[in-house]
Amino acid sequence: MKEQLIGELLELRQRVVELEGLDPQRKQVEEALRLSDAFNFALFEYNPIETVVVDLEGRIVGFNLAKRKSNSRLSTIGQVMYRDYANKHTIDMYSELMECMKSGEVRRFPEQKYKDKTLSITLSPFFQGAIITSEDITDRKRMEEELIKASKLESIGILAGGIAHDFNNLLTSILGNISFAKMYVKPEDKIFILLDNAEKASLRASELTKQLITFSKGGTPVKKITPIGELLKDTTHLTLSGSNVSCQFNMANDLWPAEIDEGQMRQVIHHIVLNAREAMPEGGVIDLLAQNMILKTKDGLPLKEGEYIKLSIKDHGAGVPEENLSKIFDPYFTTKEKGSQKGMGLGLTICYSVIKNHHGLITVESQVGVGTTFHIFLPSSKKEAQAVEEISKKPPRGRGKVLVMDDEEGVRQVAVNILRHMGYEVEFAIEGMEVIKRYKEAKEVKQPFHAVILDLTVLGGMGGKETIKRLKEIDPNVKAIVSSGYLNDPIIFEFEQYGFKAALAKPYDVLKLSETITQVISEPR
């Protein structure tokens, strides 16, 4: 109606100009006025931000196209803004509007909650009333929150990565010596059982370092194609074992496979299911839904368009208060009691970081007294799962000359002892310059090393990355293995691009070390 009236007004003005035979200069003025009216109308009508004009009593006298599209049933000419409707704001917006027009000052509410949306509202007074703009920033806020979470993880990642590196060096010495000691006793001996228990404890301790690595900047999962359905069932059953909580599964029969780090993903499912279990101390049922879905930009999620697997894990517990939902993935934030029987607020942070490193998304919704639901979106994969190879449990013996470089004495010693026991001739070095010197000398006297093991990071000396470059200049066919406690370093996953033949992640035991060195030495030059 308004557009029709304005259109008729413009035509009438143009007709008057023509009939009166105004001089050319005045015609230009009239034309400018006509264009100005049309421009101002278009500016108001087609502004993508919802705009409402009210009079001095707050009655609506007009609104633009964006407002009509979003809220046409509620926006009616003559209604009093914020009094006759839209009263679900967290503050009294009607009083704010009246005060705005009384004072003549612009009022801004950058993050005003309204139902399930976040709005940026501005009240701009003028002599006949006020102009109200309301921009939906829900998606933008969601993106900002994702960036803030990522920033928080990055800030503690540097510290966590350093701790994990040092811890892995210690565990390499402990685990290596334990597995080495087991070779000197019979399985039926009591000491073998004790050593076996200590070895299992060391392996569990190594899982803690993986959690720390999850925090580290640029952490890269070791992915493989996995049918995720069985992983969900196995991990959930194990987590709920012995409890009074059960799980109801609702999974698509044709659930797409995903390219994931199986260990990390088990960790995510375990944490969320454990939280759901603890939210229902009197018992109950967890609902686990797994489905295929195709995401579009219009879905409003901070993910690329494409095919995803959506996992939803829902409990029927006490729920999480709204003021805590935005902090639920923060490091060390927890509503539980601190201590060994509860948590330290790292579980959900780990989940967030793992899913982020898988290029996915984890979200949460909760209602006090009703329950909590976590949604996980993982990119699907078209690749086929690889067959699992059988691994020999007996360390292979070998022959050859090996040079081991590591600045940690405990790591050097355990590697040297294991390799000598397996039949290799072994020398060691502390840093890269010493390696280069020994490698040159051995080559000159026709007694070359068949393989070298290089620690990636050496305190105060040349590390593995620079050392392999120098060795390549001496011998383009050098067979080198990179070793590191920094499990998230890209060199560990892309070792061939840096000139290495294999990677040896710390901590390692007798079997892993002997298999890796045998494989590298047996490769043809």
Protein Blocks (a to p, Z undefined) as FASTA:
>chain_A
ZZmmmmmmmmmmmmmmmmnopafklmmmmmmmmmmmmmmmmmmmmombdcddddfkopaf
bdcfklmmmmmmmmcghiaghklgoklbfbdfklmmmmmmmnopacddfbacehjbccdd
dddddfklccdddddfklmmmmmmmmmmmmmmmmmmmmmmmmmmmmmmmmmmmmmmmmmm
mmmpcfkbmklmmmmmmmmmmmmmmmmmmmmmmmpghiacddddddfklmmmmmmmmmmg
oiabdcdddddfklccddddfklmmmmmmmmmmmmmmmmmnopadddddddddddfklop
acdeddddddddddfbebpafklmmmmmgghiafbdcdjklcghlmmmmmmmmmmmnopa
cdddddehibccddddddddfbdcdddddddfbdcddedddddddfbfklmmmmmmmmmm
nopacdddfblklmmmmmmmmmmnopacfbdcddfbdghiacfklmmmmmmmmmmmbccd
dddfblmbmklmmmmmnopabdcdddddfklmmmmmmmmmmpcZZ
